[in-house]
């Protein structure tokens, strides 16, 4: 069926509430990396789903937090810019009472007159009786268009989100090609696969000072692909941790990232990783731009 309607939705919330997990669940494939560590998403990720006659456009945003670096300021700015330019906002929260970040986000959404759909994620982690109090609290806080308890991890309740989104769509031809699921270029996705594994395997304080740049992407005979990537960290001591004893950690990161790359590209991948120190890169705007962290 030809696309005749479009709905644009921001996915916002504090760090580590499951925004990217929800984005992947809505799309039905991996378009955003996930991690139990906060501030995994650093840039806005546009995900596209075509259902019947409607194109649904989701904008997954970084976790809303108090910035301490220029990178943090960039991430917070992305949240504010994204929420104001959508038909509705999916405010993803945990099954607990609203905190300061949620109240600040609600205040901004009310000021911009963007309808709010509160998505209470991780409901599989608490007794059902506790969720009723959370629903009541958000009903009083923001008069939302809907409150939907879900588990993005298991998919429970995601179908209810779909039943609410249609009413926010407007008449429009498709804004993105119908075979497109994400706006992320190949090199960005490949770099993100590497960063996801670093988040997974390294201590909490190390990954947030890491950036990944794809320096080589070359087709090989037989349909294989050669990928070369540089992992930048902020401290010499972190370089040793990333490489690991006898290179064990770097090998582990490379092997698992390569598996995701091969699924994504549909081709055999030969991956080479290097680690370099770039002190203070998160406060260096020029260097941030090399990783794509640049406001439009």
URHUGI-V425066 format. One line per field, one symbol per residue. ss: DSSP state (2 for helix, 1 for strand, 0 for the rest). burial: b if it has 16 or more other ideal C-beta (glycine too) atoms within 10 Angstrom, else e. Layout:
# URHUGI-V425066
ss->???
burial->???
This chain:
# URHUGI-V425066
ss->00001111111101000022222222200000000000000000111111100111111100010000022222222222222000011111110000022222222222220011111110222002222222222222220001111010000102222222222201100000000001000222222222222222200222200011111111102220111111111002222222202222222222222222222220001111111110002220222222000000
burial->eebebbbbbbbbbbbbbbbbbbbbbbbeebbbbbbebbbbbbbbbbbbbbeeebbbbbbbbbbbbeeebbbbebbbebbeebbeebbbbbbbbbbeebeebbeebbebbeeeebbbbbbbbbbeeeeeeebeebbebbeebbebebbbbbbbeeeebbeebeebbeebbeeeebebeeeebbebeebbbbbbbbbbbbbbebeeebbbbbbbbbeeeeeeeeeebebebbbbbbeeebbebbbeeeeebbeebbebbbebbeebbeeebebebebeebeebbeeeebbeebebeee
